[in-house]
Amino acid sequence: MKHEPVIGLEIHARLKTKTKAFCSCPSGFDADPNRHTCPVCMGLPGALPLLNRRVVDFAIKAAASFGCAINLTSLFARKSYFYPDLPKGYQITQFDTPLATLGHVTFGSDPGTRTIGIVRMHIEEDAGRCVHDPDNDVSLVDFNRAGAPLLEIVTGPEIRSPSEAARLVRSVRQTLMYLEICDGNMEEGSLRCDANVSIRPKCSDTLGTRTEIKNINSFKFLERALEREIERQISVVDSGGVIVPATLLYNQKTDSIMIMRAKEESDDYRYFPEPDLLPLRLDKSWIDEIKNSLPELPPAKARRFVTHYGLPEYDADLLTSERPLADYFEACARLAGDPKSVSNWIMTSLLTELGRVGLPISSCPVPPQSLARLIKIAKSGGISQKMAKEVLSEMFRSGSSPDEIVREKGLKQLSAPSELEAVVDSVLDANPAEVERYLSGNENMIDFFMGRVMKYTYGNANPDTACEILKTRLERFRRSA
């Protein structure tokens, strides 16, 4: 390719505060339409906004986590535009003096680690939501979301591919969820982004004319939207055309880009200082207090899981993908005393069971202490691995402890040599032809015998002990032949 893309993102994260940014209405918008509204978020004359301190707490947390320089004084501004879901005719945001600047997002692992700069991070309010009714050819507006607190994270034009853009948003989402300041639900719009994209000749430092794709709410659609727009821009340039600044939408049904309107610039929004809000002045001790309370973030936690628990990088990355999952693993590892076994059980059996019943790890019906106990029982030889998986499934269904289930179902692994020797002798006596094949050099027949032992004992035989007895008996036959 003779062109390369240049991508920058504007990520909008809805903050998990109980009330909205500038009024006391609940910030959740899952109620009946227009129930969570008041004169402030509806923009009625004479209603005055009051900044929610919790919004500032959360914004400082995010800024500190991404290494931003936090401004001790920042200003709110009015961004004017007219759309049905914006009742005031303007949005309260921050413009030339934002809360924070000059941070970075680092994602990926060596040797593919990437660091993308954050230009700015600022507080603003969300708009309402338009609900289109094609049957009646009308659009309805729900203002429950109007005034909900948003944190906007603006990256530099440093992203070089659609897949890299998706990886960056995943990393930002993961960090915000670790901080417990955003639920990361992209389907409900809690995290969405606008993508600015242009193309330029390879090895050029000059930026091309950019377009903006609005309101993308999934990683997959972000990649596809960027791919389609890059293809479109290359086609226009290669055919001798000129890229026109535009605001675009991605149509996921047709996998195509649609031009929404001409691209607005900052002058079009007629920014001016918000007259109803004082400058936001932060005390350094307030910032330091929040910085000192930050949790261990995913990259550091993953490194610790590798060095402290001896886990492979793949296991560590998966187990730290969500904070509740990482906490579950650590609690279980402390109790079981075998981190790698715990990792294997969580990544395979536990997550499979959670997927089957459609539950997140935070709602897992099997507490860490119960899984640790099950792992210990299996490791001691009390039950087989197959039995242990059946016990885990029953623990999900009934909520009983592993010891109760093993006792009630009469599950016990046959490990006593005296019991297994009799079973092995019966299997070998019943299959003389297969014994001859083994003695003739076909040592793969050991799998056949093991299958018969397991069938005879209904899967209750200790496989290691049974295999050892089988090999001893067969070697004895070989010497006597």
C-alpha positions in Angstrom: 0.0 0.0 0.0 1.3 3.5 -0.8 -1.0 5.1 1.8 -1.1 4.8 5.5 -4.0 5.6 7.9 -3.7 8.1 10.7 -6.3 7.6 13.4 -7.2 9.4 16.6 -9.9 8.5 19.0 -12.3 10.4 21.3 -13.5 7.9 23.9 -16.6 8.8 25.9 -16.9 6.9 29.2 -20.0 7.3 31.4 -19.0 7.6 35.0 -20.6 5.3 37.6 -21.9 8.0 39.9 -25.3 7.7 41.6 -26.4 11.1 40.4 -25.9 13.2 37.3 -23.0 15.6 36.6 -24.8 18.9 37.6 -28.0 17.9 39.3 -29.4 15.3 41.8 -31.3 13.1 39.3 -30.2 9.4 39.3 -27.6 8.9 36.6 -28.9 5.5 35.5 -31.2 5.6 32.5 -32.8 2.2 32.7 -36.0 3.6 34.1 -39.2 4.4 32.1 -38.5 7.3 29.6 -38.1 10.7 31.1 -38.5 9.7 34.7 -35.0 10.8 35.8 -35.3 14.4 34.8 -35.5 17.8 36.5 -35.3 21.5 35.5 -31.5 21.4 35.5 -31.0 18.5 33.1 -33.9 19.7 31.0 -32.4 23.2 30.7 -35.5 25.1 32.0 -35.0 28.8 32.5 -33.6 29.8 35.9 -32.3 26.3 36.7 -28.7 26.4 37.9 -26.1 23.5 37.6 -24.1 22.3 40.6 -21.0 20.2 40.0 -21.1 16.7 41.4 -17.9 16.2 43.5 -17.9 12.5 42.8 -17.5 13.1 39.1 -14.3 15.1 39.8 -13.0 12.2 42.0 -13.5 9.7 39.2 -12.0 12.0 36.6 -8.9 12.5 38.7 -8.6 8.8 39.2 -8.6 8.2 35.5 -6.2 11.0 34.7 -3.7 9.8 37.3 -3.9 6.2 36.0 -3.1 7.3 32.5 -0.2 9.5 33.7 -1.8 12.8 32.8 -0.8 16.2 34.0 -3.7 17.3 36.1 -4.5 21.0 36.0 -5.2 22.6 39.4 -7.6 25.0 37.6 -9.9 24.0 34.8 -12.9 25.7 33.2 -16.3 24.6 32.0 -17.6 25.8 28.7 -20.8 25.7 26.7 -20.7 23.8 23.4 -23.7 25.0 21.4 -25.5 22.8 18.9 -29.1 22.0 18.1 -30.4 18.5 18.1 -33.6 17.0 19.6 -31.8 15.1 22.3 -30.1 18.2 23.7 -32.8 20.1 25.5 -30.7 23.1 26.5 -29.3 23.7 23.0 -25.8 23.4 24.4 -23.7 20.9 26.3 -21.7 21.7 29.4 -18.1 20.5 28.7 -14.5 21.7 29.0 -12.7 23.3 26.1 -9.4 25.2 26.2 -8.7 24.5 29.9 -9.5 20.8 30.5 -9.1 18.8 33.7 -5.9 17.0 32.4 -3.5 16.8 29.5 -0.5 14.9 28.1 -1.1 11.3 29.3 -0.6 8.0 27.5 -2.1 4.5 27.0 0.2 1.5 26.9 -1.1 -1.8 25.6 0.1 -5.1 24.2 3.0 -7.2 25.5 6.6 -7.4 24.4 7.7 -7.2 21.7 4.4 -5.7 20.4 3.9 -3.0 23.2 2.5 0.3 21.9 2.2 3.6 23.7 -0.3 6.2 22.4 -0.4 9.7 23.7 -3.5 11.2 25.4 -3.9 14.8 24.3 -6.5 15.8 26.9 -9.1 14.4 29.3 -12.1 16.4 30.3 -15.5 16.3 32.1 -18.8 16.8 30.2 -22.4 15.9 30.3 -24.2 13.4 28.1 -27.2 14.2 25.8 -30.5 12.4 25.8 -31.4 9.5 23.5 -33.5 9.5 20.4 -35.7 6.5 19.8 -36.7 6.0 16.2 -40.1 4.4 15.5 -40.1 3.4 11.9 -43.7 2.0 12.1 -45.1 5.4 12.9 -42.4 7.5 11.1 -41.6 9.4 14.3 -38.7 9.9 16.6 -39.2 10.0 20.4 -36.7 11.5 22.9 -35.8 10.0 26.2 -34.0 12.6 28.5 -33.1 10.1 31.3 -29.5 10.1 30.0 -29.3 13.9 29.6 -26.8 15.3 32.1 -25.2 12.0 32.9 -21.5 12.5 33.6 -19.0 11.6 30.9 -15.3 11.5 30.8 -13.8 12.2 27.3 -10.4 10.9 26.6 -8.8 12.3 23.4 -5.8 10.5 21.9 -3.2 11.9 19.6 -3.3 11.0 15.8 -0.8 8.2 16.5 -2.8 5.0 15.8 -1.8 3.3 12.6 -4.4 0.5 12.0 -8.0 -0.4 12.8 -6.9 -3.3 14.9 -4.6 -1.1 17.0 -7.5 1.3 17.6 -9.6 -1.6 18.9 -6.8 -2.8 21.2 -6.4 0.7 22.6 -10.1 1.1 23.4 -10.0 -2.4 25.1 -7.1 -1.2 27.2 -8.8 2.0 28.2 -12.1 0.1 29.0 -10.2 -2.4 31.1 -8.4 0.3 33.2 -11.7 2.3 33.7 -13.4 -0.9 34.9 -10.5 -1.7 37.3 -10.9 1.8 38.7 -14.6 1.0 39.2 -15.5 4.3 37.6 -17.2 3.0 34.5 -19.1 -0.2 33.9 -17.7 -0.5 30.3 -21.1 -1.7 28.9 -20.7 -0.7 25.2 -24.0 -2.1 24.2 -25.8 0.3 26.5 -23.5 3.2 25.5 -21.6 3.4 28.7 -18.4 3.4 26.6 -18.4 4.6 23.0 -16.0 6.5 20.8 -15.7 8.8 17.8 -12.9 8.0 15.4 -11.0 10.6 13.4 -9.3 9.2 10.4 -7.2 10.4 7.5 -4.7 8.9 5.0 -1.3 10.1 3.9 1.5 8.9 1.6 3.7 6.4 3.5 6.7 7.9 5.2 5.1 11.4 5.1 4.8 13.5 8.2 2.0 15.7 6.8 -1.5 14.9 8.0 -4.3 14.4 5.5 -7.9 15.8 5.6 -9.7 14.0 8.4 -13.2 12.7 8.7 -15.0 11.7 11.9 -17.0 8.5 12.4 -19.5 9.1 15.3 -20.8 6.9 18.1 -19.2 3.5 17.7 -20.1 1.2 20.5 -18.3 -2.1 19.9 -14.7 -3.2 19.2 -15.8 -5.1 16.1 -17.7 -2.2 14.6 -14.8 0.2 15.4 -12.4 -2.0 13.3 -14.9 -2.4 10.5 -15.9 1.2 10.4 -12.2 2.3 10.2 -11.5 -0.3 7.5 -14.4 0.9 5.3 -13.5 4.6 5.7 -9.8 4.0 5.0 -10.8 2.0 1.8 -13.1 4.8 0.8 -10.5 7.5 1.3 -7.9 5.6 -0.7 -10.4 5.0 -3.5 -11.2 8.8 -3.6 -7.5 9.8 -3.7 -6.4 7.2 -6.2 -9.2 8.3 -8.6 -8.0 11.9 -8.4 -10.6 13.1 -6.0 -10.3 15.2 -2.8 -11.3 14.1 0.7 -14.0 16.4 2.1 -14.2 16.9 5.9 -17.3 15.2 7.0 -19.1 13.6 10.0 -19.9 10.0 9.2 -21.9 7.1 10.6 -21.1 3.4 10.2 -24.1 1.3 9.1 -23.5 -2.1 10.7 -26.2 -3.8 8.7 -24.7 -2.9 5.3 -21.1 -2.7 6.6 -20.8 0.7 5.0 -20.0 4.3 5.7 -22.7 7.0 5.5 -22.1 10.7 5.3 -24.1 12.4 8.0 -23.2 16.1 7.6 -20.3 18.4 6.9 -17.6 18.3 9.5 -17.9 20.9 12.3 -14.9 22.7 13.6 -14.6 24.3 17.1 -15.8 27.6 15.8 -19.1 26.1 14.7 -19.8 25.1 18.3 -19.4 28.7 19.5 -17.6 27.7 22.7 -17.7 30.2 25.5 -17.1 30.0 29.3 -20.0 28.5 31.2 -21.5 31.5 33.2 -23.3 29.3 35.8 -20.3 27.4 37.0 -17.2 28.7 38.8 -13.7 27.5 37.7 -12.9 24.1 39.0 -10.0 24.5 41.4 -8.3 21.4 42.8 -6.2 21.1 45.9 -2.9 19.2 45.5 -3.7 17.2 48.6 -7.0 16.1 47.1 -5.1 14.8 44.0 -2.4 13.1 46.1 -5.1 11.4 48.2 -6.7 9.9 45.1 -3.4 8.9 43.6 -2.5 7.0 46.8 -5.8 5.1 46.7 -5.4 3.8 43.1 -5.6 0.0 42.8 -3.0 -2.2 41.1 -3.7 -1.8 37.4 -3.9 -4.7 34.8 -0.3 -4.4 33.4 1.3 -4.4 36.8 -1.0 -7.1 38.1 -0.2 -9.3 35.1 3.5 -8.9 35.6 3.1 -9.8 39.3 1.1 -12.9 38.4 4.0 -14.1 36.3 6.7 -13.4 38.8 4.9 -14.2 42.0 2.7 -17.1 41.0 4.9 -18.5 38.1 2.0 -18.3 35.6 2.6 -18.1 31.8 2.0 -14.7 30.3 -1.2 -16.0 28.6 -2.7 -17.1 31.9 -1.7 -13.9 33.6 -3.2 -11.7 30.8 -6.5 -13.6 30.8 -6.8 -13.7 34.6 -6.2 -10.0 34.9 -8.6 -9.1 32.1 -11.3 -8.2 34.8 -10.6 -7.1 38.3 -13.2 -9.5 39.9 -11.6 -12.4 38.0 -8.1 -11.5 39.2 -9.4 -11.2 42.8 -11.1 -14.6 42.5 -7.9 -16.2 41.3 -5.8 -14.7 44.1 -8.3 -15.7 46.8 -8.4 -19.3 45.4 -4.7 -19.6 44.9 -4.0 -18.6 48.5 -6.3 -21.3 49.7 -5.4 -24.1 47.3 -1.6 -23.5 47.4 -1.2 -24.4 43.7 -1.6 -21.3 41.5 -1.1 -23.1 38.2 -3.8 -25.7 39.0 -6.1 -22.9 40.1 -5.4 -21.0 36.8 -6.1 -24.1 34.8 -9.4 -24.8 36.6 -10.6 -21.2 36.3 -9.7 -20.8 32.6 -11.3 -24.0 31.5 -13.9 -25.5 33.8 -15.0 -22.4 35.8 -15.3 -20.0 33.0 -17.1 -22.6 30.9 -19.7 -23.1 33.6 -20.1 -19.4 34.0 -20.6 -19.1 30.2 -23.2 -21.9 30.3 -25.3 -20.2 32.9 -24.7 -16.7 31.6 -23.1 -15.2 34.8 -20.2 -12.9 35.3 -17.4 -13.9 37.7 -18.7 -11.4 40.2 -21.9 -13.5 40.5 -20.2 -16.9 40.5 -22.2 -19.3 42.7 -19.0 -21.1 43.6 -16.9 -19.1 46.1 -13.1 -19.3 45.9 -12.9 -21.4 49.0 -15.1 -24.0 47.5 -13.1 -24.2 44.3 -9.9 -24.4 46.3 -11.3 -27.3 48.3 -12.4 -29.1 45.2 -8.9 -28.7 43.7 -7.3 -30.1 46.9 -9.6 -33.1 46.9 -8.8 -33.9 43.3 -5.1 -33.3 43.8 -5.0 -35.7 46.8 -6.5 -38.5 44.7 -9.8 -38.5 46.6 -11.7 -38.1 43.3 -10.6 -38.2 39.6 -10.3 -35.1 37.4 -13.4 -36.3 35.5 -15.4 -36.7 38.8 -14.1 -33.2 39.9 -15.6 -31.6 36.8 -18.9 -33.3 37.5 -18.7 -32.1 41.1 -18.1 -28.5 39.9 -21.2 -28.6 37.7 -23.2 -29.8 40.6 -21.8 -27.0 42.8 -23.1 -24.6 40.2 -26.5 -26.2 40.3 -27.0 -26.7 44.0 -24.6 -24.4 45.7 -23.4 -27.3 47.9 -19.8 -27.7 49.0 -17.6 -30.3 47.2 -17.3 -32.5 50.3 -21.2 -32.6 50.6 -21.5 -33.6 46.9 -18.8 -36.2 47.1 -20.4 -37.7 50.2 -24.0 -37.6 48.9 -23.2 -39.1 45.5 -20.8 -41.7 46.9 -17.9 -40.5 44.7 -14.6 -42.0 45.6 -11.6 -42.6 43.4 -10.2 -46.2 43.5 -6.6 -45.7 44.5 -5.8 -48.7 46.7 -3.4 -51.0 44.8 -5.2 -54.1 46.1 -8.5 -53.0 44.5 -6.9 -51.9 41.2 -4.8 -55.0 40.9 -7.9 -57.2 40.8 -9.5 -54.9 38.2 -6.3 -55.0 36.0 -6.0 -58.8 36.3 -9.7 -59.1 35.1 -9.1 -56.8 32.2 -6.0 -58.6 31.0 -7.5 -62.1 31.4 -10.5 -61.0 29.3 -8.4 -59.7 26.5 -5.6 -62.2 25.7 -5.3 -61.2 22.0 -4.7 -57.6 23.0 -2.1 -58.7 25.5 -0.2 -60.6 22.7 -0.3 -57.5 20.5 1.3 -55.5 23.4 3.9 -58.1 24.0 4.7 -58.1 20.2 5.8 -54.5 20.4 2.5 -52.5 20.1 2.9 -50.5 23.3 0.0 -48.2 22.3 -2.3 -51.0 23.5 -1.8 -49.6 27.0 -4.4 -47.0 26.1 -6.9 -49.8 25.2 -6.3 -51.5 28.6 -6.7 -48.2 30.4 -10.0 -47.6 28.7 -11.2 -51.0 29.8 -10.1 -50.3 33.4 -11.9 -47.0 33.4 -15.0 -48.6 31.9 -14.9 -51.4 34.5 -14.6 -48.9 37.4 -17.1 -46.4 35.9 -14.3 -43.9 35.6 -13.4 -44.1 39.3 -9.9 -45.6 39.0 -6.9 -43.5 39.8 -5.3 -43.3 36.3 -1.7 -43.0 37.5 -2.0 -45.9 39.9 -3.9 -48.0 37.4 -1.4 -47.3 34.6 1.5 -48.2 36.8 -0.1 -51.5 37.8 -0.9 -52.3 34.1 2.7 -51.7 33.0 4.0 -53.9 35.9 1.7 -56.8 35.1 2.5 -56.6 31.3 6.2 -56.5 32.0 5.8 -59.6 34.1 4.1 -61.3 31.2 6.9 -60.3 28.9 9.6 -61.8 31.2 7.7 -65.1 31.6 7.0 -65.4 27.8 
